[in-house]
């Protein structure tokens, strides 16, 4: 476990990989992304099945940041084998979330530094991270560029079910 002395770490921010017993903690962080969000009392069967599948994958890592034992941040990283770049893997970072009351205290940067260190050690050639355009004004894009990410590509999404554009074709 890595300890960091960023502003949030006054009570020692610990970033670690998640385990089987961390599902509710991760769900609580996601619920706390908006002020007043309420942590769930239990996980659904679908969440439990998905969590078990995530933890079985050698290519996927969920990080949990704890401040004084309380979960305050999370991120998920997927390493994808690749036959290009001399067979060096690529990585994708998804679901970087910090509880609303702990933002701008170094939590996300500490999680991402840990993940980037782990990805370097895994021999990854590149790391990709998509961030919604709405985050231009909330500091997320500034955080990512401060860690060395470059906005050099245009991202595209197609929601296959349940997303904002699900079921809509071109021109609709």
DRENNU-582623 format. One line per 3 residues: number of its first residue (from 1); their letters; for each residue x, y, z of C-alpha. Coordinates in nm, 4 decimals. Last residue first. Example, Ala and Ser with C-alpha at 12.3 -4.5 7.8 and 13.67 -1.06 7.14 Angstrom:
// residues 2
2	SA	1.3670,-0.1060,0.7140; 1.2300,-0.4500,0.7800 .
This chain:
// residues 172
172	XXX	-3.2606,1.0807,-3.4840; -3.0134,1.1639,-3.7612; -2.7957,0.8585,-3.7174 .
169	XXX	-2.9531,0.5913,-3.5021; -3.1023,0.6169,-3.1609; -3.1566,0.2945,-2.9691 .
166	XXX	-2.9365,0.3903,-2.6838; -2.8212,0.7538,-2.6965; -2.8333,0.8399,-2.3254 .
163	XXX	-2.7357,0.4888,-2.2249; -2.9620,0.1980,-2.1361; -2.8364,-0.0423,-2.3958 .
160	XXX	-2.5825,-0.0378,-2.6771; -2.4451,0.3050,-2.5909; -2.2136,0.4107,-2.8720 .
157	XXX	-1.9262,0.6261,-2.7673; -1.6641,0.8182,-2.9619; -1.3423,0.9780,-2.8463 .
154	XXX	-1.1418,1.2337,-3.0421; -0.7703,1.1975,-2.9845; -0.4824,1.4091,-2.8575 .
151	XXX	-0.6028,1.5355,-2.5226; -0.2704,1.4649,-2.3528; -0.2338,1.2838,-2.0210 .
148	XXX	0.0783,1.3802,-1.8277; -0.0513,1.3782,-1.4694; -0.1247,1.7528,-1.4775 .
145	XXX	-0.3195,1.6894,-1.7995; -0.5518,1.4519,-1.6142; -0.6076,1.6904,-1.3242 .
142	XXX	-0.6799,1.9824,-1.5578; -0.9343,1.7666,-1.7368; -1.1037,1.6820,-1.4061 .
139	XXX	-1.1159,2.0427,-1.2866; -1.4914,2.0959,-1.2924; -1.5137,2.3077,-1.6089 .
136	XXX	-1.3879,2.0619,-1.8712; -1.5747,1.7815,-1.6945; -1.8838,1.8277,-1.9133 .
133	XXX	-1.6767,1.7019,-2.2079; -1.6834,1.3528,-2.0592; -1.3475,1.2036,-1.9764 .
130	XXX	-1.1972,0.9093,-2.1570; -0.8717,0.7644,-2.0306; -0.6204,0.5774,-2.2401 .
127	XXX	-0.2897,0.4471,-2.1141; -0.0029,0.3624,-2.3451; 0.2791,0.1125,-2.3918 .
124	XXX	0.2063,-0.0911,-2.0813; 0.5009,-0.2783,-1.9341; 0.3220,-0.4056,-1.6223 .
121	XXX	0.5527,-0.1909,-1.4057; 0.4406,0.1141,-1.6036; 0.0798,0.0117,-1.5418 .
118	XXX	0.1394,-0.0225,-1.1669; 0.3002,0.3226,-1.1507; 0.0114,0.4646,-1.3542 .
115	XXX	-0.2429,0.3089,-1.1164; -0.0662,0.4498,-0.8098; -0.0419,0.7927,-0.9691 .
112	XXX	-0.4100,0.7697,-1.0639; -0.5231,0.6924,-0.7096; -0.3093,0.9734,-0.5669 .
109	XXX	-0.4328,1.2201,-0.8293; -0.7924,1.1238,-0.7565; -0.7548,1.1758,-0.3803 .
106	XXX	-0.5480,1.4946,-0.3902; -0.7810,1.7189,-0.1910; -0.9765,1.8748,-0.4759 .
103	XXX	-1.2700,1.6427,-0.4105; -1.3324,1.4864,-0.0700; -1.6863,1.6126,-0.0039 .
100	XXX	-1.8104,1.4989,-0.3451; -1.6848,1.1415,-0.3076; -1.4155,1.0738,-0.5663 .
97	XXX	-1.4779,0.8787,-0.8857; -1.2494,0.7615,-1.1655; -1.4811,0.5206,-1.3455 .
94	XXX	-1.2514,0.4049,-1.6246; -0.8810,0.3846,-1.6986; -0.7802,0.1882,-2.0062 .
91	XXX	-0.4466,0.0188,-2.0577; -0.2482,-0.0898,-2.3602; -0.0260,-0.3961,-2.3588 .
88	XXX	0.3206,-0.4168,-2.5165; 0.3217,-0.6650,-2.8042; 0.6016,-0.4811,-2.9852 .
85	XXX	0.3701,-0.1786,-3.0105; 0.1046,-0.3891,-3.1867; -0.0095,-0.7392,-3.0902 .
82	XXX	-0.1958,-0.6058,-2.7858; -0.2963,-0.7438,-2.4511; -0.5483,-0.5160,-2.2819 .
79	XXX	-0.4981,-0.3917,-1.9275; -0.8152,-0.2664,-1.7611; -0.8108,-0.0099,-1.4805 .
76	XXX	-1.0934,0.0875,-1.2480; -1.0910,0.3915,-1.0237; -1.2064,0.4614,-0.6694 .
73	XXX	-1.2304,0.7350,-0.4098; -1.3420,0.8183,-0.0556; -1.3594,0.4834,0.1267 .
70	XXX	-1.3339,0.5555,0.5009; -1.0451,0.3949,0.6931; -0.8909,0.7309,0.7895 .
67	XXX	-0.8978,0.8300,0.4257; -0.9380,0.5313,0.1991; -0.8701,0.5153,-0.1732 .
64	XXX	-0.9930,0.2053,-0.3543; -0.8431,0.0743,-0.6770; -1.0183,-0.1736,-0.9034 .
61	XXX	-0.7897,-0.3829,-1.1206; -0.8755,-0.5670,-1.4414; -0.6457,-0.7811,-1.6558 .
58	XXX	-0.6324,-1.0789,-1.4185; -1.0123,-1.0970,-1.4296; -1.1627,-1.2887,-1.1380 .
55	XXX	-1.2201,-0.9643,-0.9441; -1.4332,-0.8194,-1.2229; -1.6423,-1.1377,-1.2477 .
52	XXX	-1.7072,-1.1333,-0.8733; -1.8070,-0.7672,-0.8939; -2.0402,-0.8384,-1.1865 .
49	XXX	-2.2136,-1.1184,-0.9991; -2.2517,-0.9042,-0.6844; -2.3756,-0.6054,-0.8860 .
46	XXX	-2.6315,-0.8251,-1.0669; -2.7448,-0.9718,-0.7335; -2.7998,-0.6198,-0.6045 .
43	XXX	-2.5673,-0.4781,-0.3437; -2.6758,-0.3863,0.0056; -2.7273,-0.0866,0.2295 .
40	XXX	-2.6474,0.1491,-0.0568; -2.4584,0.4718,0.0117; -2.6699,0.7852,-0.0062 .
37	XXX	-2.5772,1.0721,-0.2353; -2.6177,1.4068,-0.0599; -2.3619,1.5811,-0.2792 .
34	XXX	-2.3094,1.3821,-0.5995; -2.0170,1.1410,-0.6325; -2.1301,0.9865,-0.3057 .
31	XXX	-2.3253,0.7036,-0.4704; -2.0119,0.6030,-0.6619; -1.8104,0.6079,-0.3389 .
28	XXX	-2.0777,0.3977,-0.1679; -2.0772,0.1453,-0.4531; -1.7008,0.1081,-0.4091 .
25	XXX	-1.7394,0.0535,-0.0345; -2.0279,-0.1892,-0.0897; -1.8159,-0.3981,-0.3276 .
22	XXX	-1.5062,-0.3981,-0.1068; -1.5349,-0.7427,0.0561; -1.4111,-0.9334,-0.2484 .
19	XXX	-1.0941,-0.7256,-0.2784; -1.0020,-0.3802,-0.4015; -0.6482,-0.2752,-0.4784 .
16	XXX	-0.5049,-0.0223,-0.2408; -0.4713,0.3527,-0.2054; -0.4228,0.4795,0.1498 .
13	XXX	-0.4722,0.8455,0.2357; -0.3068,0.9169,0.5628; -0.5015,1.1399,0.8066 .
10	XXX	-0.3495,1.4531,0.6535; -0.3687,1.2672,0.3239; -0.6275,1.4924,0.1693 .
7	XXX	-0.3662,1.7661,0.1218; -0.1205,1.5284,-0.0516; 0.1030,1.3250,0.1783 .
4	XXX	0.0784,0.9928,0.0025; 0.0777,0.6419,0.1382; 0.1222,0.3439,-0.0866 .
1	X	0.0000,0.0000,0.0000 .
